[in-house]
Amino acid sequence: MAVEMFASIYIGSYEVSLKIFEISQKKGMREVEHIRSRIDLGKDTFENGSISYGSVEKLCDTLSEFSGIIKTYRVEHYEVYAGAVLREAENEIFVLDQIGLRTGFDVKVISNSEHRFLSYRSLAGREKFEKMIQGSAAMLDVGGAGIQITLFQAGKLITTRHIEVGSMRLRSLLEEGISYSREHYLEQLEEFISKRLEEFKIFFLGGNVDSLILMSDYCQELVKYINKDEGKQHLVKTERFMKFIDKLLKKPVEVISKDLNLSNEKDPLIIPSLLIFKELAEIMESKEVWVPETNVNDGIASAYVQDKRLLKISHDFDADIISAAKNLSRHFNSYSKHVEALVIISDKIFDAMKKVHGLTRRHRLLLEVACLLHDCGKYISLSNAPTCAYNIIMSSEILGLSHLEREMIALTVLYNTLPLENYEELSDQLDKESYLVVAKLSAILRVANALDQSHKQKFKNIRVSTKERELVITVEAFENIALEQTLFENKTSYFENVFSMKPVLREKRIYEL
């Protein structure tokens, strides 16, 4: 491929950043420009609920400048993203309108899980990252609005959790404490952070981790400062990391900013950021901290490169999604032989109907996740399990799934049992295309579930095929399947309405000698 130029812009809580990349098969993805502009949008959003007129002016002026820089570099493609600072602003729609009219940029406001997945994509595939997660590792993505903690074990993604303890949000929340003594302010911050992280440790952290992978502003400057006499720029022992933070916290902000070579000599976010870094390292009890030179801008570029297949990447993101869904299922004591059987049966039905359902490989993945999580609501309530499962799925983050995809999975699980509502009732949650996907996936899930209604896995060698307008499922049975046959017939009417195709169950009985 020829050399291609790509630009990524991210509107964050306290700065707007632009990165320009050169992409080629020979050199891969190479950063050629990085520009950062400080705008405290988060102070408006997190304190007042909306972005002020003055901040909108600064934002549009900055984006206009970025537009000119992009043109100078003759960039072919670019993406503009924003996170919580716009997502949580009451006047989001008006700010986006002004940006579009005055700069021509179409800003994509992403959910927290989408934001963190972008950061993850900037690392996945890197040799050092892949080596670290083969042991136990925690990827810590610290921003102005919150922290994302993603745990890995033996190369598999275990869980990811969001905690609203970001540097900008913390400063806005505890700003009154600044007027008191420095010691009082530090105490307040430390106690607040510690409490939130302790809750995570109790519920999700099974033990200490070997490595921390820390992604945040200030952390690169911090590790360079710690290792200034050793030549290492990105890796530091955790004990040394924490000791240096303790030393820095005893100094005035102006001195800290000078030591870390920050552009703002009175940066108000450096203190809460350092405390977050320290508390994270302490609670994880890791051996080392790795700070890669990457941020969400790199993730935006990585997503573009990977989605367009411009460069190869070996990391399997689908496997991450399945691994996280399995662990979520186990967390609610719902992972079982029945769940495993349901995944296999659903996949067989999906694959046999490729020419009928019009769905994609991605939809097959969503179906598998729905199978893995369809019983998790029983942990909360046996009588109201479908609704509880829906709430669990919508309240949980699975790195790699968009908010819409999570909604589709949750509704597929819900309507596996409950009657599917008319589109008009769900139009505020789904567009028509997504509604059809939910209908089709839930119809497949219903039929698959009926085949193992006893949870005894009575079948083996299940074969699925289509013949004219019939879905023929041939099974070899070890024992009486009267229950499955009865419930199968009850489940087929919904399937027929969705696909205009009749499921037929054929039994081949196995007699043991």
BABARO-543259 format. One line per 2 residues: number of its first residue (from 0); for each residue x, y, z of C-alpha. Coordinates in nm, 3 decimals. Example, Ala and Ser with C-alpha at 12.3 -4.5 7.8 and 13.67 -1.06 7.14 Angstrom:
2
0> 1.230,-0.450,0.780 ~ 1.367,-0.106,0.714
***
This chain:
513
0> 0.000,0.000,0.000 ~ 0.109,0.360,-0.053
2> 0.174,0.586,0.244 ~ -0.153,0.715,0.393
4> -0.200,1.003,0.635 ~ -0.457,0.976,0.915
6> -0.554,1.219,1.192 ~ -0.729,1.152,1.523
8> -0.882,1.420,1.743 ~ -1.005,1.356,2.096
10> -1.210,1.600,2.305 ~ -1.133,1.517,2.667
12> -1.216,1.652,3.009 ~ -0.927,1.896,3.028
14> -0.764,1.900,2.686 ~ -0.828,1.858,2.315
16> -0.559,1.658,2.138 ~ -0.464,1.599,1.776
18> -0.233,1.329,1.646 ~ -0.134,1.278,1.284
20> -0.004,0.941,1.170 ~ 0.174,0.808,0.866
22> 0.058,0.456,0.776 ~ 0.250,0.220,0.547
24> 0.317,-0.153,0.515 ~ 0.689,-0.094,0.551
26> 0.695,0.123,0.865 ~ 0.357,0.043,1.014
28> 0.181,0.330,1.194 ~ 0.413,0.619,1.279
30> 0.322,0.935,1.470 ~ 0.436,1.252,1.291
32> 0.257,1.523,1.492 ~ 0.102,1.560,1.837
34> -0.067,1.882,1.946 ~ -0.246,1.936,2.278
36> -0.465,2.229,2.376 ~ -0.572,2.278,2.738
38> -0.948,2.348,2.777 ~ -1.109,2.261,3.112
40> -1.439,2.140,2.969 ~ -1.478,1.890,3.252
42> -1.490,2.168,3.509 ~ -1.806,2.294,3.335
44> -1.968,1.953,3.287 ~ -1.891,1.795,3.623
46> -1.960,2.107,3.832 ~ -2.241,2.281,3.643
48> -2.388,2.006,3.423 ~ -2.331,2.189,3.093
50> -2.049,2.345,2.890 ~ -2.034,2.723,2.909
52> -2.049,2.966,2.617 ~ -1.684,3.064,2.669
54> -1.567,2.703,2.667 ~ -1.762,2.630,2.349
56> -1.589,2.929,2.186 ~ -1.245,2.800,2.287
58> -1.332,2.448,2.172 ~ -1.452,2.560,1.828
60> -1.150,2.788,1.781 ~ -0.915,2.501,1.870
62> -1.090,2.256,1.639 ~ -1.076,2.513,1.357
64> -0.699,2.537,1.408 ~ -0.675,2.157,1.404
66> -0.871,2.153,1.077 ~ -0.612,2.381,0.921
68> -0.326,2.161,1.044 ~ -0.493,1.851,0.901
70> -0.520,2.020,0.561 ~ -0.156,2.124,0.577
72> -0.052,1.759,0.620 ~ -0.285,1.657,0.336
74> -0.458,1.404,0.557 ~ -0.690,1.171,0.362
76> -0.896,1.044,0.655 ~ -0.964,1.161,1.009
78> -1.192,1.087,1.305 ~ -1.311,1.317,1.585
80> -1.423,1.159,1.913 ~ -1.548,1.284,2.250
82> -1.617,1.103,2.576 ~ -1.784,1.171,2.909
84> -1.724,1.546,2.901 ~ -1.977,1.580,2.617
86> -2.180,1.269,2.690 ~ -2.271,1.396,3.037
88> -2.328,1.760,2.936 ~ -2.692,1.870,2.932
90> -2.627,2.087,2.625 ~ -2.444,1.813,2.430
92> -2.667,1.843,2.122 ~ -2.616,2.221,2.098
94> -2.239,2.196,2.141 ~ -2.221,1.932,1.866
96> -2.433,2.151,1.640 ~ -2.197,2.448,1.687
98> -1.891,2.231,1.623 ~ -2.045,2.098,1.302
100> -2.148,2.442,1.174 ~ -1.823,2.618,1.260
102> -1.562,2.350,1.188 ~ -1.731,2.091,0.964
104> -1.635,1.814,1.207 ~ -1.881,1.534,1.281
106> -1.797,1.441,1.640 ~ -1.865,1.086,1.759
108> -1.966,1.087,2.125 ~ -1.875,0.744,2.257
110> -1.975,0.544,2.563 ~ -1.724,0.465,2.836
112> -1.676,0.108,2.715 ~ -1.614,0.229,2.358
114> -1.362,0.485,2.486 ~ -1.169,0.228,2.689
116> -1.174,-0.021,2.402 ~ -1.002,0.239,2.184
118> -0.725,0.268,2.444 ~ -0.701,-0.110,2.456
120> -0.673,-0.134,2.077 ~ -0.369,0.093,2.089
122> -0.189,-0.173,2.299 ~ -0.323,-0.507,2.180
124> -0.080,-0.682,1.951 ~ 0.229,-0.513,2.097
126> 0.488,-0.772,2.194 ~ 0.542,-0.638,2.548
128> 0.169,-0.615,2.619 ~ 0.099,-0.968,2.494
130> 0.385,-1.100,2.709 ~ 0.265,-0.918,3.022
132> -0.093,-1.047,3.008 ~ 0.031,-1.407,2.991
134> 0.082,-1.375,3.366 ~ -0.151,-1.159,3.573
136> -0.186,-0.795,3.471 ~ -0.413,-0.498,3.521
138> -0.457,-0.236,3.250 ~ -0.539,0.095,3.420
140> -0.680,0.369,3.198 ~ -0.701,0.686,3.409
142> -0.879,0.989,3.265 ~ -1.041,1.308,3.382
144> -1.383,1.146,3.430 ~ -1.292,0.803,3.567
146> -1.072,0.494,3.584 ~ -1.111,0.176,3.382
148> -0.955,-0.133,3.541 ~ -0.919,-0.434,3.310
150> -0.782,-0.759,3.452 ~ -0.597,-1.028,3.254
152> -0.494,-1.378,3.359 ~ -0.304,-1.635,3.150
154> -0.355,-1.432,2.834 ~ -0.732,-1.397,2.881
156> -0.939,-1.093,2.964 ~ -1.114,-1.161,3.297
158> -1.316,-0.849,3.368 ~ -1.328,-0.474,3.316
160> -1.480,-0.220,3.554 ~ -1.534,0.154,3.544
162> -1.495,0.365,3.858 ~ -1.590,0.734,3.856
164> -1.271,0.855,4.021 ~ -1.105,1.063,3.748
166> -0.870,1.353,3.821 ~ -1.104,1.625,3.689
168> -1.412,1.474,3.853 ~ -1.224,1.442,4.183
170> -1.107,1.802,4.176 ~ -1.459,1.926,4.101
172> -1.610,1.709,4.372 ~ -1.367,1.804,4.646
174> -1.273,2.155,4.533 ~ -1.385,2.311,4.863
176> -1.110,2.117,5.038 ~ -0.848,2.320,4.848
178> -0.933,2.622,5.063 ~ -0.824,2.431,5.375
180> -0.470,2.312,5.451 ~ -0.281,2.105,5.196
182> -0.272,1.812,5.439 ~ -0.651,1.828,5.481
184> -0.702,1.831,5.104 ~ -0.467,1.534,5.052
186> -0.646,1.342,5.328 ~ -0.984,1.401,5.166
188> -0.861,1.291,4.825 ~ -0.681,0.983,4.954
190> -0.977,0.867,5.165 ~ -1.222,0.912,4.875
192> -1.002,0.727,4.623 ~ -0.916,0.449,4.867
194> -1.281,0.381,4.949 ~ -1.381,0.345,4.582
196> -1.087,0.118,4.501 ~ -1.143,-0.094,4.812
198> -1.491,-0.175,4.684 ~ -1.341,-0.295,4.356
200> -1.089,-0.511,4.544 ~ -1.359,-0.680,4.753
202> -1.586,-0.768,4.462 ~ -1.353,-0.829,4.168
204> -0.983,-0.855,4.257 ~ -0.898,-1.213,4.347
206> -0.540,-1.135,4.448 ~ -0.240,-0.925,4.358
208> -0.124,-0.885,3.997 ~ 0.225,-0.911,3.853
210> 0.215,-0.604,3.627 ~ 0.033,-0.273,3.608
212> -0.012,-0.121,3.264 ~ -0.080,0.245,3.334
214> -0.228,0.473,3.069 ~ -0.284,0.837,3.162
216> -0.159,1.190,3.128 ~ 0.128,1.272,3.365
218> 0.233,0.906,3.408 ~ 0.484,0.915,3.121
220> 0.648,1.225,3.264 ~ 0.643,1.065,3.611
222> 0.820,0.745,3.506 ~ 1.077,0.939,3.301
224> 1.148,1.148,3.612 ~ 1.182,0.838,3.833
226> 1.416,0.667,3.585 ~ 1.610,0.976,3.479
228> 1.940,0.833,3.607 ~ 1.883,0.475,3.487
230> 1.802,0.516,3.119 ~ 1.470,0.330,3.143
232> 1.177,0.539,3.030 ~ 0.871,0.317,3.050
234> 0.917,0.052,3.323 ~ 0.963,0.090,3.699
236> 0.937,-0.131,4.008 ~ 0.612,-0.065,4.194
238> 0.780,0.001,4.529 ~ 1.006,0.264,4.373
240> 0.707,0.411,4.187 ~ 0.511,0.464,4.511
242> 0.807,0.607,4.703 ~ 0.869,0.873,4.439
244> 0.502,0.973,4.441 ~ 0.516,1.012,4.820
246> 0.820,1.240,4.780 ~ 0.650,1.449,4.514
248> 0.333,1.493,4.720 ~ 0.537,1.670,4.990
250> 0.640,1.939,4.741 ~ 0.445,2.248,4.623
252> 0.253,2.209,4.298 ~ 0.490,2.449,4.122
254> 0.789,2.230,4.211 ~ 0.613,1.910,4.108
256> 0.523,2.067,3.773 ~ 0.884,2.174,3.722
258> 1.021,1.830,3.818 ~ 0.789,1.659,3.572
260> 0.847,1.922,3.303 ~ 0.477,2.011,3.276
262> 0.366,2.304,3.063 ~ 0.134,2.440,3.336
264> 0.338,2.533,3.644 ~ 0.027,2.532,3.864
266> -0.151,2.233,3.716 ~ -0.454,2.166,3.942
268> -0.490,1.805,3.827 ~ -0.142,1.679,3.911
270> -0.216,1.617,4.281 ~ -0.533,1.406,4.230
272> -0.361,1.222,3.943 ~ -0.058,1.128,4.155
274> -0.282,1.009,4.437 ~ -0.485,0.793,4.198
276> -0.163,0.637,4.062 ~ -0.038,0.565,4.414
278> -0.363,0.413,4.541 ~ -0.396,0.193,4.230
280> -0.041,0.061,4.271 ~ -0.099,-0.003,4.641
282> -0.426,-0.194,4.604 ~ -0.299,-0.412,4.317
284> 0.024,-0.507,4.501 ~ 0.204,-0.548,4.171
286> 0.574,-0.601,4.104 ~ 0.617,-0.349,3.824
288> 0.451,-0.060,3.645 ~ 0.470,-0.023,3.268
290> 0.376,0.307,3.107 ~ 0.340,0.269,2.729
292> 0.361,0.581,2.514 ~ 0.005,0.570,2.394
294> -0.333,0.736,2.453 ~ -0.685,0.739,2.312
296> -0.564,0.916,1.995 ~ -0.345,0.615,1.919
298> -0.648,0.394,1.983 ~ -0.858,0.588,1.731
300> -0.583,0.543,1.471 ~ -0.537,0.175,1.560
302> -0.911,0.116,1.521 ~ -0.903,0.278,1.177
304> -0.604,0.070,1.068 ~ -0.749,-0.255,1.202
306> -1.103,-0.199,1.071 ~ -0.972,-0.109,0.724
308> -0.726,-0.401,0.741 ~ -0.440,-0.177,0.642
310> -0.201,-0.356,0.879 ~ -0.212,-0.702,1.035
312> -0.270,-0.756,1.406 ~ -0.251,-1.093,1.577
314> -0.466,-1.016,1.882 ~ -0.810,-1.184,1.890
316> -1.058,-0.926,2.024 ~ -1.353,-1.164,1.980
318> -1.183,-1.408,2.216 ~ -1.158,-1.126,2.473
320> -1.533,-1.066,2.449 ~ -1.615,-1.436,2.495
322> -1.370,-1.467,2.785 ~ -1.520,-1.164,2.962
324> -1.875,-1.297,2.906 ~ -1.781,-1.637,3.049
326> -1.632,-1.478,3.359 ~ -1.940,-1.257,3.404
328> -2.155,-1.570,3.376 ~ -1.940,-1.743,3.639
330> -1.963,-1.437,3.864 ~ -2.342,-1.487,3.878
332> -2.313,-1.867,3.913 ~ -2.482,-1.930,3.578
334> -2.203,-2.084,3.371 ~ -2.286,-2.453,3.328
336> -2.291,-2.750,3.091 ~ -2.629,-2.622,2.975
338> -2.477,-2.287,2.878 ~ -2.194,-2.461,2.690
340> -2.446,-2.680,2.506 ~ -2.657,-2.377,2.421
342> -2.363,-2.201,2.256 ~ -2.293,-2.505,2.039
344> -2.657,-2.557,1.937 ~ -2.716,-2.187,1.864
346> -2.403,-2.170,1.648 ~ -2.516,-2.475,1.450
348> -2.860,-2.320,1.385 ~ -2.705,-1.983,1.295
350> -2.457,-2.139,1.051 ~ -2.721,-2.356,0.882
352> -2.938,-2.048,0.820 ~ -2.678,-1.819,0.662
354> -2.878,-1.784,0.342 ~ -3.198,-1.720,0.537
356> -3.126,-1.483,0.824 ~ -2.902,-1.226,0.649
358> -2.693,-1.176,0.963 ~ -2.317,-1.125,0.994
360> -2.028,-1.291,1.172 ~ -2.048,-1.014,1.432
362> -2.411,-1.107,1.503 ~ -2.299,-1.465,1.561
364> -2.067,-1.336,1.832 ~ -2.353,-1.141,1.993
366> -2.561,-1.461,1.993 ~ -2.282,-1.650,2.171
368> -2.260,-1.379,2.438 ~ -2.639,-1.391,2.483
370> -2.617,-1.770,2.532 ~ -2.343,-1.729,2.793
372> -2.543,-1.471,2.990 ~ -2.903,-1.586,2.939
374> -2.931,-1.745,3.286 ~ -2.741,-1.487,3.494
376> -3.063,-1.321,3.616 ~ -3.151,-1.633,3.820
378> -2.879,-1.530,4.066 ~ -3.102,-1.235,4.160
380> -3.451,-1.378,4.114 ~ -3.586,-1.708,3.984
382> -3.931,-1.559,3.919 ~ -3.806,-1.247,3.740
384> -3.488,-1.385,3.587 ~ -3.524,-1.238,3.233
386> -3.559,-0.879,3.358 ~ -3.279,-0.928,3.611
388> -3.055,-1.067,3.336 ~ -3.132,-0.765,3.119
390> -3.035,-0.528,3.405 ~ -2.715,-0.720,3.481
392> -2.602,-0.709,3.117 ~ -2.683,-0.339,3.079
394> -2.501,-0.259,3.404 ~ -2.189,-0.455,3.308
396> -1.916,-0.359,3.065 ~ -1.766,-0.605,2.822
398> -1.465,-0.450,2.654 ~ -1.510,-0.461,2.277
400> -1.889,-0.427,2.270 ~ -2.058,-0.097,2.192
402> -2.351,0.028,2.399 ~ -2.589,-0.069,2.116
404> -2.444,-0.419,2.096 ~ -2.483,-0.462,2.471
406> -2.845,-0.346,2.440 ~ -2.906,-0.599,2.161
408> -2.760,-0.883,2.369 ~ -2.963,-0.783,2.676
410> -3.287,-0.770,2.473 ~ -3.208,-1.103,2.304
412> -3.185,-1.256,2.652 ~ -3.500,-1.079,2.768
414> -3.709,-1.193,2.470 ~ -3.575,-1.545,2.487
416> -3.849,-1.584,2.749 ~ -4.082,-1.284,2.730
418> -4.296,-1.192,2.425 ~ -4.119,-0.960,2.183
420> -4.265,-0.607,2.198 ~ -4.361,-0.415,1.886
422> -4.092,-0.198,1.731 ~ -4.275,0.120,1.836
424> -4.228,0.020,2.201 ~ -3.851,-0.020,2.155
426> -3.779,0.258,1.904 ~ -3.609,0.471,2.169
428> -3.358,0.187,2.226 ~ -3.314,0.035,1.880
430> -3.333,0.134,1.516 ~ -3.527,-0.096,1.281
432> -3.220,-0.288,1.168 ~ -3.113,-0.361,1.527
434> -3.470,-0.454,1.621 ~ -3.472,-0.717,1.344
436> -3.140,-0.855,1.467 ~ -3.279,-0.889,1.822
438> -3.589,-1.067,1.687 ~ -3.378,-1.312,1.485
440> -3.123,-1.383,1.757 ~ -3.390,-1.433,2.025
442> -3.582,-1.668,1.792 ~ -3.269,-1.880,1.741
444> -3.195,-1.872,2.115 ~ -3.550,-1.990,2.196
446> -3.526,-2.294,1.970 ~ -3.176,-2.382,2.096
448> -3.288,-2.345,2.457 ~ -3.587,-2.573,2.399
450> -3.351,-2.848,2.282 ~ -3.190,-2.859,2.628
452> -3.483,-2.754,2.842 ~ -3.407,-3.029,3.096
454> -3.044,-2.907,3.125 ~ -2.936,-3.272,3.090
456> -2.775,-3.257,2.742 ~ -2.969,-3.561,2.618
458> -2.843,-3.519,2.261 ~ -2.524,-3.576,2.073
460> -2.432,-3.538,1.706 ~ -2.683,-3.260,1.647
462> -2.715,-3.186,1.276 ~ -2.895,-2.881,1.144
464> -2.994,-2.816,0.783 ~ -3.247,-2.620,0.582
466> -3.481,-2.781,0.333 ~ -3.716,-2.552,0.143
468> -3.896,-2.364,0.425 ~ -3.801,-2.604,0.705
470> -3.520,-2.593,0.959 ~ -3.446,-2.962,1.014
472> -3.274,-3.049,1.343 ~ -3.169,-3.414,1.366
474> -3.050,-3.539,1.704 ~ -2.923,-3.861,1.855
476> -3.084,-3.906,2.196 ~ -2.958,-4.101,2.497
478> -3.293,-4.100,2.681 ~ -3.656,-3.996,2.657
480> -3.693,-3.647,2.508 ~ -4.069,-3.602,2.550
482> -4.015,-3.279,2.745 ~ -3.790,-3.132,2.476
484> -4.030,-3.232,2.199 ~ -4.326,-3.068,2.373
486> -4.143,-2.744,2.454 ~ -3.982,-2.739,2.110
488> -4.327,-2.727,1.949 ~ -4.429,-2.444,2.183
490> -4.124,-2.239,2.084 ~ -4.156,-2.276,1.708
492> -4.442,-2.031,1.645 ~ -4.224,-1.731,1.733
494> -3.944,-1.863,1.512 ~ -4.191,-1.915,1.224
496> -4.319,-1.556,1.256 ~ -3.965,-1.416,1.236
498> -3.819,-1.633,0.960 ~ -4.127,-1.773,0.778
500> -3.964,-2.111,0.831 ~ -4.080,-2.410,1.037
502> -3.835,-2.585,1.271 ~ -3.865,-2.964,1.266
504> -3.711,-3.192,1.530 ~ -3.614,-3.544,1.419
506> -3.492,-3.801,1.667 ~ -3.250,-4.084,1.613
508> -3.264,-4.290,1.934 ~ -2.944,-4.446,2.073
510> -2.979,-4.769,2.267 ~ -2.700,-4.860,2.505
512> -2.594,-5.227,2.510
***
